[in-house]
Amino acid sequence: MNDSCTFTSMDATSLVEFVGKTVVVRTKQQHASKGVVHTVDPVTKSIVLLINKQCEIFSGINIKSVQFEDL
């Protein structure tokens, strides 16, 4: 079963649910990254992704959408 869920309006509750899950983050600058959510800042809505053992930080203001795929 492959369920996909895309969030475009970010609130703290929905973002915290992503911790430990694999997601695709798309930015307003048309950049997309896939990784595991390490940390979410509910105030700034920033997300830290682990991608190949490295961290990538996405500022909440630049995030266009977060897509979660349940495989």
N, CA, C and O atoms as a printed pandas DataFrame, in Angstrom:
     atom_number atom_name residue_name chain_id  residue_number  x_coord  y_coord  z_coord
0              1         N          MET        A               1    0.846   -1.180    0.000
1              2        CA          MET        A               1    0.000    0.000    0.000
2              3         C          MET        A               1    0.884    1.234    0.000
3              4         O          MET        A               1    1.808    1.338    0.807
4              5         N          ASN        A               2    0.613    2.152   -0.884
5              6        CA          ASN        A               2    1.421    3.353   -1.007
6              7         C          ASN        A               2    0.520    4.565   -0.829
7              8         O          ASN        A               2   -0.212    4.937   -1.746
8              9         N          ASP        A               3    0.567    5.174    0.333
9             10        CA          ASP        A               3   -0.214    6.371    0.608
10            11         C          ASP        A               3    0.704    7.576    0.528
11            12         O          ASP        A               3    1.845    7.530    0.989
12            13         N          SER        A               4    0.209    8.641   -0.051
13            14        CA          SER        A               4    0.983    9.864   -0.175
14            15         C          SER        A               4    0.164   11.008    0.387
15            16         O          SER        A               4   -1.045   11.087    0.166
16            17         N          CYS        A               5    0.818   11.886    1.109
17            18        CA          CYS        A               5    0.126   13.015    1.718
18            19         C          CYS        A               5    1.003   14.247    1.565
19            20         O          CYS        A               5    2.170   14.229    1.957
20            21         N          THR        A               6    0.459   15.311    1.004
21            22        CA          THR        A               6    1.210   16.547    0.818
22            23         C          THR        A               6    0.616   17.639    1.693
23            24         O          THR        A               6   -0.591   17.880    1.670
24            25         N          PHE        A               7    1.472   18.297    2.464
25            26        CA          PHE        A               7    1.055   19.408    3.309
26            27         C          PHE        A               7    1.575   20.697    2.695
27            28         O          PHE        A               7    2.771   20.835    2.442
28            29         N          THR        A               8    0.673   21.636    2.458
29            30        CA          THR        A               8    1.094   22.927    1.930
30            31         C          THR        A               8    0.888   24.048    2.939
31            32         O          THR        A               8    1.550   25.082    2.849
32            33         N          SER        A               9   -0.010   23.866    3.891
33            34        CA          SER        A               9   -0.137   24.854    4.957
34            35         C          SER        A               9    0.476   24.241    6.208
35            36         O          SER        A               9   -0.015   23.243    6.735
36            37         N          MET        A              10    1.535   24.844    6.664
37            38        CA          MET        A              10    2.316   24.272    7.753
38            39         C          MET        A              10    1.843   24.801    9.100
39            40         O          MET        A              10    1.793   26.011    9.320
40            41         N          ASP        A              11    1.497   23.887    9.996
41            42        CA          ASP        A              11    1.270   24.264   11.379
42            43         C          ASP        A              11    2.136   23.352   12.245
43            44         O          ASP        A              11    2.584   22.297   11.794
44            45         N          ALA        A              12    2.360   23.755   13.456
45            46        CA          ALA        A              12    3.296   23.038   14.330
46            47         C          ALA        A              12    2.887   21.589   14.547
47            48         O          ALA        A              12    3.746   20.708   14.578
48            49         N          THR        A              13    1.609   21.329   14.695
49            50        CA          THR        A              13    1.149   19.968   14.962
50            51         C          THR        A              13    1.442   19.039   13.798
51            52         O          THR        A              13    1.940   17.933   14.003
52            53         N          SER        A              14    1.142   19.468   12.582
53            54        CA          SER        A              14    1.374   18.597   11.429
54            55         C          SER        A              14    2.860   18.382   11.187
55            56         O          SER        A              14    3.257   17.296   10.763
56            57         N          LEU        A              15    3.679   19.372   11.440
57            58        CA          LEU        A              15    5.119   19.228   11.209
58            59         C          LEU        A              15    5.770   18.263   12.188
59            60         O          LEU        A              15    6.621   17.467   11.790
60            61         N          VAL        A              16    5.392   18.315   13.453
61            62        CA          VAL        A              16    5.998   17.447   14.467
62            63         C          VAL        A              16    5.719   15.978   14.152
63            64         O          VAL        A              16    6.524   15.113   14.495
64            65         N          GLU        A              17    4.604   15.689   13.512
65            66        CA          GLU        A              17    4.266   14.314   13.145
66            67         C          GLU        A              17    5.247   13.721   12.136
67            68         O          GLU        A              17    5.303   12.500   11.990
68            69         N          PHE        A              18    6.018   14.551   11.440
69            70        CA          PHE        A              18    6.962   14.079   10.432
70            71         C          PHE        A              18    8.283   13.580   11.014
71            72         O          PHE        A              18    9.034   12.908   10.308
72            73         N          VAL        A              19    8.591   13.881   12.261
73            74        CA          VAL        A              19    9.884   13.501   12.848
74            75         C          VAL        A              19   10.079   11.991   12.739
75            76         O          VAL        A              19    9.226   11.202   13.146
76            77         N          GLY        A              20   11.240   11.610   12.172
77            78        CA          GLY        A              20   11.575   10.193   12.002
78            79         C          GLY        A              20   11.040    9.574   10.723
79            80         O          GLY        A              20   11.279    8.395   10.466
80            81         N          LYS        A              21   10.321   10.342    9.917
81            82        CA          LYS        A              21    9.735    9.810    8.685
82            83         C          LYS        A              21   10.459   10.366    7.465
83            84         O          LYS        A              21   11.058   11.439    7.518
84            85         N          THR        A              22   10.395    9.623    6.372
85            86        CA          THR        A              22   10.990   10.065    5.116
86            87         C          THR        A              22    9.997   10.962    4.385
87            88         O          THR        A              22    8.835   10.601    4.195
88            89         N          VAL        A              23   10.475   12.134    3.980
89            90        CA          VAL        A              23    9.625   13.104    3.297
90            91         C          VAL        A              23   10.384   13.732    2.133
91            92         O          VAL        A              23   11.605   13.613    2.025
92            93         N          VAL        A              24    9.633   14.399    1.270
93            94        CA          VAL        A              24   10.210   15.235    0.222
94            95         C          VAL        A              24    9.806   16.668    0.550
95            96         O          VAL        A              24    8.619   16.980    0.637
96            97         N          VAL        A              25   10.805   17.542    0.733
97            98        CA          VAL        A              25   10.556   18.956    1.012
98            99         C          VAL        A              25   10.793   19.736   -0.272
99           100         O          VAL        A              25   11.848   19.622   -0.896
100          101         N          ARG        A              26    9.799   20.529   -0.660
101          102        CA          ARG        A              26    9.937   21.384   -1.838
102          103         C          ARG        A              26    9.934   22.839   -1.374
103          104         O          ARG        A              26    9.126   23.246   -0.538
104          105         N          THR        A              27   10.869   23.615   -1.945
105          106        CA          THR        A              27   10.968   25.021   -1.559
106          107         C          THR        A              27   10.356   25.916   -2.628
107          108         O          THR        A              27   10.068   25.476   -3.741
108          109         N          LYS        A              28   10.168   27.160   -2.272
109          110        CA          LYS        A              28    9.637   28.146   -3.213
110          111         C          LYS        A              28   10.610   28.411   -4.356
111          112         O          LYS        A              28   10.220   28.940   -5.396
112          113         N          GLN        A              29   11.887   28.042   -4.162
113          114        CA          GLN        A              29   12.902   28.225   -5.201
114          115         C          GLN        A              29   12.996   27.003   -6.122
115          116         O          GLN        A              29   13.964   26.870   -6.871
116          117         N          GLN        A              30   12.004   26.113   -6.073
117          118        CA          GLN        A              30   11.920   24.919   -6.921
118          119         C          GLN        A              30   12.959   23.856   -6.584
119          120         O          GLN        A              30   13.279   23.022   -7.432
120          121         N          HIS        A              31   13.489   23.868   -5.372
121          122        CA          HIS        A              31   14.443   22.857   -4.909
122          123         C          HIS        A              31   13.669   21.773   -4.171
123          124         O          HIS        A              31   12.775   22.072   -3.379
124          125         N          ALA        A              32   14.013   20.510   -4.432
125          126        CA          ALA        A              32   13.363   19.401   -3.726
126          127         C          ALA        A              32   14.433   18.510   -3.114
127          128         O          ALA        A              32   15.439   18.208   -3.756
128          129         N          SER        A              33   14.216   18.091   -1.879
129          130        CA          SER        A              33   15.136   17.190   -1.188
130          131         C          SER        A              33   14.340   16.110   -0.484
131          132         O          SER        A              33   13.282   16.362    0.093
132          133         N          LYS        A              34   14.883   14.886   -0.546
133          134        CA          LYS        A              34   14.243   13.757    0.130
134          135         C          LYS        A              34   15.157   13.289    1.242
135          136         O          LYS        A              34   16.351   13.077    1.027
136          137         N          GLY        A              35   14.600   13.127    2.430
137          138        CA          GLY        A              35   15.382   12.664    3.567
138          139         C          GLY        A              35   14.491   12.367    4.755
139          140         O          GLY        A              35   13.266   12.453    4.675
140          141         N          VAL        A              36   15.133   12.016    5.860
141          142        CA          VAL        A              36   14.422   11.704    7.095
142          143         C          VAL        A              36   14.388   12.954    7.970
143          144         O          VAL        A              36   15.416   13.595    8.188
144          145         N          VAL        A              37   13.217   13.292    8.463
145          146        CA          VAL        A              37   13.074   14.475    9.315
146          147         C          VAL        A              37   13.740   14.200   10.660
147          148         O          VAL        A              37   13.368   13.266   11.371
148          149         N          HIS        A              38   14.732   15.031   10.999
149          150        CA          HIS        A              38   15.459   14.901   12.263
150          151         C          HIS        A              38   14.838   15.788   13.328
151          152         O          HIS        A              38   14.566   15.342   14.443
152          153         N          THR        A              39   14.616   17.050   12.977
153          154        CA          THR        A              39   14.126   18.039   13.935
154          155         C          THR        A              39   13.153   18.986   13.245
155          156         O          THR        A              39   13.308   19.312   12.068
156          157         N          VAL        A              40   12.153   19.420   13.996
157          158        CA          VAL        A              40   11.217   20.436   13.522
158          159         C          VAL        A              40   11.143   21.522   14.581
159          160         O          VAL        A              40   10.980   21.233   15.766
160          161         N          ASP        A              41   11.262   22.777   14.151
161          162        CA          ASP        A              41   11.077   23.905   15.064
162          163         C          ASP        A              41    9.646   24.407   14.878
163          164         O          ASP        A              41    9.339   25.015   13.853
164          165         N          PRO        A              42    8.768   24.164   15.851
165          166        CA          PRO        A              42    7.366   24.552   15.679
166          167         C          PRO        A              42    7.132   26.057   15.630
167          168         O          PRO        A              42    6.085   26.500   15.157
168          169         N          VAL        A              43    8.077   26.845   16.106
169          170        CA          VAL        A              43    7.907   28.302   16.091
170          171         C          VAL        A              43    8.238   28.866   14.711
171          172         O          VAL        A              43    7.439   29.604   14.134
172          173         N          THR        A              44    9.414   28.521   14.179
173          174        CA          THR        A              44    9.829   29.039   12.869
174          175         C          THR        A              44    9.392   28.135   11.727
175          176         O          THR        A              44    9.482   28.515   10.559
176          177         N          LYS        A              45    8.912   26.925   12.065
177          178        CA          LYS        A              45    8.491   25.917   11.094
178          179         C          LYS        A              45    9.651   25.446   10.221
179          180         O          LYS        A              45    9.443   24.993    9.095
180          181         N          SER        A              46   10.862   25.553   10.738
181          182        CA          SER        A              46   12.042   25.056   10.035
182          183         C          SER        A              46   12.153   23.551   10.220
183          184         O          SER        A              46   11.733   23.006   11.241
184          185         N          ILE        A              47   12.727   22.881    9.216
185          186        CA          ILE        A              47   12.878   21.431    9.234
186          187         C          ILE        A              47   14.342   21.085    9.002
187          188         O          ILE        A              47   14.980   21.648    8.112
188          189         N          VAL        A              48   14.877   20.160    9.799
189          190        CA          VAL        A              48   16.218   19.623    9.582
190          191         C          VAL        A              48   16.048   18.214    9.033
191          192         O          VAL        A              48   15.469   17.347    9.688
192          193         N          LEU        A              49   16.567   17.991    7.806
193          194        CA          LEU        A              49   16.511   16.674    7.171
194          195         C          LEU        A              49   17.866   16.003    7.248
195          196         O          LEU        A              49   18.896   16.662    7.103
196          197         N          LEU        A              50   17.876   14.702    7.473
197          198        CA          LEU        A              50   19.092   13.904    7.368
198          199         C          LEU        A              50   19.102   13.290    5.977
199          200         O          LEU        A              50   18.218   12.512    5.617
200          201         N          ILE        A              51   20.126   13.657    5.198
201          202        CA          ILE        A              51   20.267   13.155    3.833
202          203         C          ILE        A              51   21.669   12.586    3.700
203          204         O          ILE        A              51   22.650   13.328    3.740
204          205         N          ASN        A              52   21.767   11.273    3.543
205          206        CA          ASN        A              52   23.071   10.609    3.431
206          207         C          ASN        A              52   24.010   11.004    4.564
207          208         O          ASN        A              52   25.160   11.372    4.322
208          209         N          LYS        A              53   23.523   10.929    5.795
209          210        CA          LYS        A              53   24.280   11.220    7.016
210          211         C          LYS        A              53   24.706   12.679    7.136
211          212         O          LYS        A              53   25.600   12.994    7.922
212          213         N          GLN        A              54   24.086   13.567    6.378
213          214        CA          GLN        A              54   24.348   14.996    6.488
214          215         C          GLN        A              54   23.028   15.711    6.750
215          216         O          GLN        A              54   21.962   15.248    6.345
216          217         N          CYS        A              55   23.120   16.842    7.432
217          218        CA          CYS        A              55   21.923   17.621    7.754
218          219         C          CYS        A              55   21.716   18.726    6.731
219          220         O          CYS        A              55   22.669   19.375    6.299
220          221         N          GLU        A              56   20.482   18.929    6.356
221          222        CA          GLU        A              56   20.114   20.054    5.508
222          223         C          GLU        A              56   18.974   20.778    6.218
223          224         O          GLU        A              56   17.981   20.162    6.603
224          225         N          ILE        A              57   19.125   22.080    6.387
225          226        CA          ILE        A              57   18.140   22.874    7.119
226          227         C          ILE        A              57   17.280   23.655    6.128
227          228         O          ILE        A              57   17.789   24.325    5.231
228          229         N          PHE        A              58   15.967   23.552    6.312
229          230        CA          PHE        A              58   15.024   24.287    5.479
230          231         C          PHE        A              58   14.298   25.292    6.351
231          232         O          PHE        A              58   13.649   24.922    7.329
232          233         N          SER        A              59   14.408   26.554    6.001
233          234        CA          SER        A              59   13.715   27.609    6.726
234          235         C          SER        A              59   12.226   27.532    6.410
235          236         O          SER        A              59   11.832   27.385    5.253
236          237         N          GLY        A              60   11.411   27.631    7.445
237          238        CA          GLY        A              60    9.969   27.516    7.274
238          239         C          GLY        A              60    9.389   28.479    6.257
239          240         O          GLY        A              60    8.433   28.141    5.559
240          241         N          ILE        A              61    9.953   29.675    6.162
241          242        CA          ILE        A              61    9.424   30.677    5.240
242          243         C          ILE        A              61    9.660   30.291    3.779
243          244         O          ILE        A              61    8.945   30.759    2.892
244          245         N          ASN        A              62   10.662   29.437    3.522
245          246        CA          ASN        A              62   10.984   29.032    2.155
246          247         C          ASN        A              62   10.342   27.716    1.730
247          248         O          ASN        A              62   10.434   27.336    0.562
248          249         N          ILE        A              63    9.694   27.016    2.654
249          250        CA          ILE        A              63    9.099   25.721    2.321
250          251         C          ILE        A              63    7.776   25.925    1.593
251          252         O          ILE        A              63    6.887   26.637    2.060
252          253         N          LYS        A              64    7.674   25.279    0.435
253          254        CA          LYS        A              64    6.427   25.324   -0.340
254          255         C          LYS        A              64    5.515   24.169    0.053
255          256         O          LYS        A              64    4.312   24.357    0.233
256          257         N          SER        A              65    6.092   22.961    0.189
257          258        CA          SER        A              65    5.284   21.804    0.589
258          259         C          SER        A              65    6.169   20.722    1.185
259          260         O          SER        A              65    7.378   20.687    0.958
260          261         N          VAL        A              66    5.540   19.840    1.954
261          262        CA          VAL        A              66    6.200   18.669    2.521
262          263         C          VAL        A              66    5.340   17.473    2.140
263          264         O          VAL        A              66    4.153   17.422    2.458
264          265         N          GLN        A              67    5.953   16.510    1.453
265          266        CA          GLN        A              67    5.206   15.329    1.024
266          267         C          GLN        A              67    5.705   14.115    1.780
267          268         O          GLN        A              67    6.898   13.813    1.788
268          269         N          PHE        A              68    4.774   13.425    2.412
269          270        CA          PHE        A              68    5.071   12.220    3.175
270          271         C          PHE        A              68    4.550   11.023    2.403
271          272         O          PHE        A              68    3.394   11.002    1.981
272          273         N          GLU        A              69    5.408   10.022    2.220
273          274        CA          GLU        A              69    4.990    8.808    1.536
274          275         C          GLU        A              69    5.091    7.642    2.494
275          276         O          GLU        A              69    6.164    7.359    3.029
276          277         N          ASP        A              70    3.995    6.976    2.708
277          278        CA          ASP        A              70    3.950    5.798    3.570
278          279         C          ASP        A              70    4.038    4.565    2.689
279          280         O          ASP        A              70    3.084    4.222    1.991
280          281         N          LEU        A              71    5.190    3.900    2.724
281          282        CA          LEU        A              71    5.399    2.737    1.857
282          283         C          LEU        A              71    5.007    1.462    2.551
283          284         O          LEU        A              71    5.117    0.383    1.969
